[in-house]
Amino acid sequence: MDGPSSAPTSSARCTRVSKHGTVLTCLYGSPVAETPTRGATHHGAFGQDTFGRGAERAARFFGTPQYIVGQTVAVAVWVTLNAVALIGHWDPYPFILLNLAFSTQAAYAAPLILLAQTRQADRDKLAAEMIETHREDVVRNAVEHQAAVERTTAELKQLLESNTDLTRQDKELTEQIAALTREIHARLTSSS
């Protein structure tokens, strides 16, 4: 992939947009996830291209009851039309053309299903990486918050100790002033 169009930020976590219109989310300078932005086209083998989306739609359809019922009806009609003597037999028993049709269908269905599974696995991997990144962020934020709480607690403890010392000093000075005041008052009253 070509380099990003904007320089990475200096923070540990950054988001950059490449010139292909994809968003690169980074953690500690290494790419974590690549997701197409709105309106961007990505023509990779497993990107957000039309063929890949079509493969996923086909794979979803192959697993539906409608497909199974439709396939069963088509096979029943095929076999019936070729087994009844009223109509010309274009595919007599052992139904070689029907077998060829099934083989061709399987030859295309299997890769489409595998492509859809691969695309889903890529999405699952991306989601897992994003969850892991989120967990790392939560842990890092919790550690930073705990450190901030410990610093604040230490500062509060120090302030309380300083306040206690100042209160004690204030009490001592008040007592000294009171003693000096009594002494001065006693001297003034005894000398007069």
KEKE-3310 file (N, C-alpha, C; in steps of 0.2 Angstrom, whole numbers, plus 5000, padded with zeros to 4 digits):
npx = (5004:5002:5011:5004:4994:4995:5005:5010:5003:5010:5006:5002:4992:4984:4976:4975:4973:4975:4981:4972:4960:4958:4956:4968:4971:4982:4992:5004:5012:5011:5001:4985:4971:4963:4951:4939:4934:4919:4913:4925:4934:4940:4950:4955:4958:4950:4943:4931:4924:4913:4912:4916:4906:4895:4898:4897:4883:4878:4883:4876:4863:4864:4863:4849:4832:4824:4832:4836:4823:4820:4830:4827:4815:4818:4826:4817:4808:4816:4820:4808:4803:4812:4810:4798:4789:4781:4787:4801:4817:4830:4840:4843:4842:4857:4856:4866:4868:4862:4870:4882:4877:4876:4889:4896:4889:4893:4907:4908:4901:4908:4920:4915:4908:4919:4927:4918:4918:4931:4932:4923:4931:4942:4935:4931:4944:4949:4939:4942:4955:4952:4945:4954:4963:4955:4953:4967:4968:4959:4964:4976:4972:4965:4976:4983:4974:4973:4986:4986:4976:4983:4994:4987:4981:4993:4997:4987:4988:5000:4997:4988:4996:5005:4995:4991:5004:5005:4994:4997:5009:5003:4995:5005:5011:5001:4999:5011:5011:5000:5005:5016:5009:5002:5013:5019:5008:5008:5020:5018:5007:5013:5023:5017)
npy = (4994:5011:5025:5035:5050:5060:5066:5056:5058:5064:5057:5042:5035:5036:5043:5041:5046:5037:5040:5032:5033:5026:5023:5023:5016:5019:5012:5015:5018:5008:5001:4996:4994:4994:5002:5005:5022:5032:5032:5028:5017:5001:4989:4977:4959:4955:4966:4979:4977:4975:4962:4954:4957:4952:4939:4936:4938:4928:4917:4918:4916:4902:4895:4896:4891:4893:4891:4878:4872:4876:4871:4857:4856:4859:4849:4838:4841:4840:4827:4820:4825:4819:4806:4803:4796:4804:4815:4821:4814:4823:4822:4807:4794:4790:4803:4813:4827:4833:4830:4836:4849:4851:4848:4859:4870:4867:4869:4883:4887:4883:4891:4904:4903:4900:4912:4922:4917:4920:4934:4937:4931:4940:4952:4948:4947:4960:4966:4960:4964:4978:4977:4972:4983:4993:4987:4988:5002:5005:4999:5006:5019:5016:5013:5025:5034:5028:5031:5045:5047:5042:5051:5063:5059:5058:5071:5077:5071:5076:5090:5090:5086:5097:5107:5102:5104:5118:5122:5117:5125:5137:5136:5135:5147:5156:5152:5156:5170:5173:5170:5179:5191:5190:5190:5203:5211:5208:5213:5227:5230:5227:5236:5248)
npz = (5000:4996:5004:5018:5015:5024:5037:5052:5068:5083:5094:5103:5098:5082:5067:5050:5033:5018:5001:4994:4999:5011:5028:5040:5055:5069:5081:5092:5081:5072:5059:5062:5058:5042:5034:5022:5017:5016:5000:4994:4983:4983:4976:4979:4981:4992:4995:4996:4984:4970:4965:4976:4985:4978:4978:4992:4993:4985:4992:5004:4998:4994:5005:5009:5013:5002:4990:4991:4990:4977:4970:4972:4966:4953:4949:4951:4941:4929:4930:4929:4916:4908:4910:4907:4893:4884:4880:4871:4875:4881:4890:4894:4906:4913:4916:4912:4907:4918:4928:4924:4924:4938:4943:4937:4943:4956:4955:4953:4964:4976:4976:4977:4990:4998:4996:5001:5014:5017:5016:5027:5037:5037:5041:5053:5059:5059:5067:5079:5081:5082:5094:5103:5102:5108:5121:5125:5126:5135:5147:5147:5149:5162:5170:5169:5175:5188:5192:5192:5202:5213:5213:5216:5228:5236:5235:5242:5255:5258:5259:5269:5280:5280:5283:5296:5302:5301:5309:5321:5324:5323:5335:5345:5343:5346:5360:5365:5362:5371:5383:5383:5383:5395:5404:5401:5405:5418:5422:5420:5428:5441:5442:5443)
capx = (5000:5006:5011:4999:4995:4996:5010:5007:5003:5015:5003:5003:4986:4983:4971:4978:4970:4979:4978:4967:4954:4957:4958:4973:4971:4988:4993:5011:5016:5010:4994:4980:4966:4962:4944:4937:4930:4913:4914:4931:4934:4946:4949:4959:4955:4945:4941:4924:4922:4907:4913:4916:4899:4891:4900:4894:4876:4877:4884:4870:4857:4865:4861:4842:4827:4821:4837:4835:4817:4820:4834:4824:4809:4821:4829:4811:4805:4821:4820:4801:4802:4817:4808:4791:4790:4778:4792:4808:4822:4836:4845:4840:4845:4858:4855:4873:4868:4860:4876:4886:4875:4877:4896:4897:4886:4897:4913:4907:4898:4913:4925:4911:4907:4926:4928:4913:4921:4938:4930:4920:4936:4945:4931:4932:4950:4949:4935:4946:4961:4950:4943:4960:4966:4951:4955:4973:4967:4955:4969:4981:4968:4964:4983:4985:4969:4976:4992:4984:4973:4989:4997:4982:4981:4999:4997:4982:4991:5005:4994:4985:5001:5007:4990:4992:5009:5003:4989:5001:5013:4998:4993:5010:5012:4995:5000:5017:5008:4996:5010:5020:5004:5001:5019:5019:5003:5010:5025:5015:5003:5017:5027:5013)
capy = (5000:5017:5029:5040:5057:5065:5063:5053:5062:5062:5054:5035:5033:5041:5041:5044:5044:5036:5043:5028:5034:5021:5026:5019:5018:5016:5011:5015:5019:5002:5000:4991:4992:4997:5002:5010:5028:5033:5034:5025:5010:4997:4984:4971:4953:4954:4973:4981:4977:4972:4954:4951:4958:4947:4932:4935:4937:4921:4912:4918:4912:4895:4892:4897:4886:4894:4888:4871:4870:4878:4866:4851:4856:4859:4842:4834:4842:4838:4819:4818:4826:4815:4799:4801:4794:4808:4821:4819:4813:4827:4819:4801:4791:4792:4811:4816:4834:4836:4829:4841:4856:4851:4849:4866:4874:4866:4872:4890:4889:4882:4896:4909:4902:4901:4920:4925:4915:4923:4941:4937:4930:4946:4957:4946:4948:4967:4967:4957:4969:4984:4976:4972:4990:4996:4985:4991:5009:5005:4997:5011:5024:5015:5014:5033:5036:5026:5035:5052:5046:5041:5057:5067:5057:5060:5078:5079:5069:5081:5096:5089:5086:5104:5110:5100:5107:5125:5123:5116:5131:5143:5136:5136:5155:5159:5151:5161:5177:5174:5170:5186:5196:5190:5193:5210:5214:5207:5218:5233:5230:5226:5242:5254)
capz = (5000:4996:5010:5019:5012:5029:5042:5058:5073:5088:5100:5103:5093:5077:5062:5044:5027:5013:4995:4991:5003:5016:5035:5043:5062:5071:5088:5093:5075:5067:5057:5066:5054:5036:5032:5017:5019:5011:4993:4992:4980:4984:4971:4981:4981:4997:4997:4995:4977:4968:4964:4983:4988:4975:4981:4998:4992:4982:4997:5008:4995:4994:5012:5011:5011:4995:4986:4992:4987:4970:4967:4972:4961:4946:4948:4950:4934:4925:4929:4926:4909:4904:4911:4904:4886:4880:4878:4869:4880:4879:4894:4896:4912:4920:4917:4911:4907:4924:4932:4922:4927:4946:4943:4935:4949:4962:4953:4954:4971:4981:4977:4980:4997:5001:4995:5006:5021:5018:5018:5034:5042:5037:5045:5060:5062:5060:5073:5085:5082:5085:5101:5107:5103:5113:5127:5127:5127:5142:5152:5148:5153:5169:5173:5169:5180:5194:5193:5193:5208:5218:5214:5219:5235:5239:5236:5247:5261:5260:5261:5276:5285:5280:5287:5303:5305:5302:5314:5327:5324:5325:5342:5349:5343:5350:5367:5367:5363:5377:5389:5383:5385:5403:5407:5400:5409:5425:5424:5420:5434:5446:5442:5444)
cpx = (5004:5006:5005:5000:4996:5001:5007:5007:5008:5012:5003:4998:4985:4978:4974:4974:4975:4977:4973:4961:4953:4959:4962:4973:4978:4988:5001:5015:5015:5003:4991:4975:4965:4955:4943:4933:4924:4916:4921:4930:4940:4945:4954:4955:4949:4943:4934:4922:4916:4907:4912:4909:4894:4892:4897:4886:4874:4878:4879:4864:4858:4863:4854:4838:4825:4826:4836:4829:4817:4824:4831:4818:4812:4823:4823:4808:4810:4820:4813:4801:4807:4815:4802:4792:4786:4782:4798:4813:4829:4841:4842:4845:4852:4859:4862:4873:4866:4866:4881:4884:4877:4885:4898:4895:4891:4904:4913:4905:4903:4917:4921:4910:4914:4928:4924:4916:4927:4936:4927:4926:4941:4942:4932:4938:4951:4945:4939:4952:4958:4947:4949:4963:4962:4952:4962:4972:4963:4960:4974:4978:4967:4971:4984:4980:4971:4982:4991:4980:4978:4992:4993:4982:4987:4999:4992:4985:4996:5002:4990:4990:5004:5002:4990:4998:5008:4998:4992:5005:5009:4996:4998:5012:5007:4997:5006:5015:5004:5000:5014:5015:5003:5007:5020:5014:5004:5015:5022:5011:5007:5021:5023:5011)
cpy = (5006:5021:5033:5047:5062:5062:5061:5058:5060:5058:5046:5032:5038:5038:5044:5042:5043:5039:5038:5028:5029:5025:5021:5021:5015:5016:5010:5015:5013:5002:4995:4989:4997:4997:5007:5016:5028:5035:5031:5018:5007:4990:4978:4965:4952:4961:4973:4982:4974:4965:4951:4952:4953:4940:4931:4934:4930:4916:4912:4915:4905:4892:4893:4891:4887:4891:4881:4868:4871:4872:4859:4851:4856:4852:4837:4835:4839:4830:4817:4819:4822:4808:4797:4801:4799:4814:4818:4819:4817:4825:4813:4798:4788:4800:4814:4823:4837:4835:4834:4848:4856:4852:4856:4871:4873:4869:4880:4892:4888:4888:4903:4909:4903:4909:4923:4923:4919:4931:4941:4936:4937:4952:4955:4948:4956:4969:4965:4962:4975:4983:4976:4979:4994:4994:4988:4998:5009:5004:5003:5017:5023:5015:5021:5036:5034:5030:5042:5052:5046:5047:5062:5065:5059:5067:5080:5077:5074:5088:5096:5089:5093:5108:5109:5104:5115:5126:5122:5122:5137:5142:5137:5144:5158:5158:5156:5168:5178:5174:5177:5191:5196:5192:5200:5214:5213:5212:5225:5234:5230:5233:5248:5254)
cpz = (5000:5003:5012:5017:5018:5034:5048:5063:5078:5094:5098:5098:5088:5071:5056:5038:5021:5006:4991:4994:5008:5023:5038:5051:5065:5079:5089:5086:5070:5065:5060:5061:5048:5034:5027:5019:5014:5005:4990:4988:4981:4980:4972:4980:4986:4999:4996:4988:4975:4967:4971:4986:4985:4977:4988:4998:4989:4988:5002:5005:4995:5000:5014:5009:5004:4989:4986:4989:4980:4967:4966:4967:4954:4944:4947:4943:4929:4924:4927:4919:4905:4905:4908:4896:4882:4877:4876:4875:4878:4884:4897:4902:4909:4920:4917:4911:4914:4929:4930:4924:4935:4947:4942:4941:4955:4961:4954:4962:4976:4982:4979:4987:5001:5001:5001:5013:5022:5020:5025:5039:5043:5041:5052:5063:5063:5066:5079:5086:5085:5092:5105:5108:5108:5120:5130:5129:5134:5147:5153:5151:5160:5173:5174:5175:5187:5196:5195:5200:5214:5219:5218:5227:5239:5240:5242:5254:5263:5262:5268:5281:5285:5284:5294:5306:5306:5308:5321:5329:5326:5332:5346:5349:5347:5358:5369:5367:5369:5383:5389:5385:5392:5406:5407:5404:5416:5427:5424:5426:5440:5447:5443:5451)
residu = (MET:ASP:GLY:PRO:SER:SER:ALA:PRO:THR:SER:SER:ALA:ARG:CYS:THR:ARG:VAL:SER:LYS:HIS:GLY:THR:VAL:LEU:THR:CYS:LEU:TYR:GLY:SER:PRO:VAL:ALA:GLU:THR:PRO:THR:ARG:GLY:ALA:THR:HIS:HIS:GLY:ALA:PHE:GLY:GLN:ASP:THR:PHE:GLY:ARG:GLY:ALA:GLU:ARG:ALA:ALA:ARG:PHE:PHE:GLY:THR:PRO:GLN:TYR:ILE:VAL:GLY:GLN:THR:VAL:ALA:VAL:ALA:VAL:TRP:VAL:THR:LEU:ASN:ALA:VAL:ALA:LEU:ILE:GLY:HIS:TRP:ASP:PRO:TYR:PRO:PHE:ILE:LEU:LEU:ASN:LEU:ALA:PHE:SER:THR:GLN:ALA:ALA:TYR:ALA:ALA:PRO:LEU:ILE:LEU:LEU:ALA:GLN:THR:ARG:GLN:ALA:ASP:ARG:ASP:LYS:LEU:ALA:ALA:GLU:MET:ILE:GLU:THR:HIS:ARG:GLU:ASP:VAL:VAL:ARG:ASN:ALA:VAL:GLU:HIS:GLN:ALA:ALA:VAL:GLU:ARG:THR:THR:ALA:GLU:LEU:LYS:GLN:LEU:LEU:GLU:SER:ASN:THR:ASP:LEU:THR:ARG:GLN:ASP:LYS:GLU:LEU:THR:GLU:GLN:ILE:ALA:ALA:LEU:THR:ARG:GLU:ILE:HIS:ALA:ARG:LEU:THR:SER:SER:SER)
# end
